[in-house]
C-alpha cells in the first residue's frame, strides 16, 4: 500500500497526496557503500537529496561563498570563516565531491575541519588572522581613508573582530 495522506480538493472532495518523491532522490547507495567501508563521516544525512535544480543552486551558492571567503582572507572587513562554513553547508547538501574538496583543500581544509569538528582555531591561524587584520585596517585607516569617522569605525571594527577571534578556543596539539 502506498504511503499517502489526504487533503481537500475543489468541491470538498478528499484527494490522495503522494510524497514528493519526484522532487527528491535518494543518496542511499553512496551512504551504504561508505558505511560498509567505514568511511562515513556523518556529515550527510542518509535521507533525501535536493532535486537537480536545488542542488545546482546550492553548488552556485557554495562556490560564491568560497569566493567571498577567499576574498575575506585579504579584505579584513569581509569575514572568511562564516563564508567557508556556509559553503561547506551548501556543498554538504548538494555535492559530496565539492564538500570533500573543500574539507580537504590545501589552504583552508584543515582550518575548516578543526573549526567544524572541535570548534577551535590553531594558534598560528589566530596570529595570522589578527596580524593581517590590523595591518590592512591600519593601512586603510591612515593611507586610504581621509574621513575621521570612517577611520574610527575601521579601528572599532578591527577591535571587535580581534576580540571575537581571541574568544574562540585555541586548538592544542
N, C-alpha and C positions, 0 to 999 in steps of 0.2 A: 504494500500500500504506500502511496506517495505521501510525503510529508507536505501537507497543505494546511493553510489556515483559510478563514473566510472573511469576506468584507461585503458590505452592502454596495451593490451596483446601482445603476439607474433604476428607477421604479421600485426600489426597496428589495430587489432580489439578492439572495446570497450567492456570491460568485467565489469559486475557489481561487486562491492565490498561491502560486508556487514560489519557492525561494528563488532568489535572483542568481541562480547558478550560471546563467549565461553571461552575467556581468563579472563573475568571479571564477577563477580557475584554481585548481588545487596544485600545490607545490610539494605534495607528499612524497613523490618519488625521490627527489633530492634529499629531503629530510630523512627518509627511511634509509637511504644509502649512507648518509653521514652518521646517523645513529648506529647503524650496523658496524661502521668503521670506527666509531668513537670520535668522530671529528666534529660533531655538532657543538657549536659554541653557545647555543641557547639564544642567539641574537635574533633569530627569526621565529615567527610563530608558524607552527605546522598547519595553521588554518589557511584560509583563503588568501590569495594574492590578488591585488587590484587588477582590473581589466587592462588591456594593452594601452588604451588611451591614457588612463590614470597613471600607469607605470611610466609612460613616456613623459608625462608632465612632472612626475616625481624625479625622473632622471634629469630633466632640464633644470628643475629647481635645485637639485643636489649639485649639479655642475655649476650653476650660478653661485651657490653658496660656497663651493670650493674656491671659485674665482675671487669672491669677496673676502674669503678667509685668507687667501694668499696675499691679496692687496692689503689686508689688515696687518700682515707682518711688517709692511713697510710704512703704512699710514697709521699713526698711533690712535687716531680718533675712530678708526674702524676696527671693531673687535674681531679677533681671529677665532678664539675658542667657540663662541656661540655659532658662528657660521659653519665651522667644521663639524660641530656636533649636530647641527641641523642637516648638513649634507649627509652625515652618517645615518641619521634617521630617515632621510628621503631615500638614500640608496638601500638601506636595510629593508625598506618596504617595497622596493621596486626592482632592484638588480643585485643579485648575490655577487656578481663579478665586480661591479663598481664598489660595492660595500667592502669586499675583501681587498680590492686595490687601495681604497682609502685607508683602511686599517693597517695595511702592510706597506704603505708608502714610505719611501726612504727618508723624507724630510719631516713629516708630521705624523707618521703612523704610530710610532712608539708613544708620542705625546698624547695622541687620541686614546690609545689603548690604556695608558696609565690613568688618564683622566676618567675614562668611561668605567674601567674596572675598579679602580682604587680611590677615585675622587681626590687625587693628589697630583702635584706637579713636581718634576725634578728640580733640584736647586739651581742647576745651570740654566734651565729654562726660565725660572723666575728672574735670575740675574740678567739674562739676555733680554727678556721682555721689558723689565724695568729700565735697563740701560738704554735700549733702543727707544723706548717711550720718551724718556727725559731728553735724550739728545735731539730727537725730532721735534718735540714740543718746544724746547728752548730755542732751537733754530728758527722754528716758525714764529714764535712769540717775539723774538728780538731782531730777526733779519727780515722776515716776510711781512709781518703784520705791523701796521703803524698806529692802530687804534688801541688806546689803553684798556678799554673794557674787554676787548677781544683777547688781549694779552692776559689779563687777569682770568678770564674764563678758561683759556687754554691751560693755564697753570693750575687752576682749581680742578679741571677735568683730569689732568695728569695726576694730581694728588689723589683724587678719588679712585682712579684706576690702579694706582700704586697700592693704596690701602686694600683694594679688592684682591689684587694679586697676592699681597702678603698674607691675607686672611685665608687663602686656600692652603690646605695642609701640604706640607712638603713630603715628597716621596723619599723614603730612606732605603738605601740599597740592601 
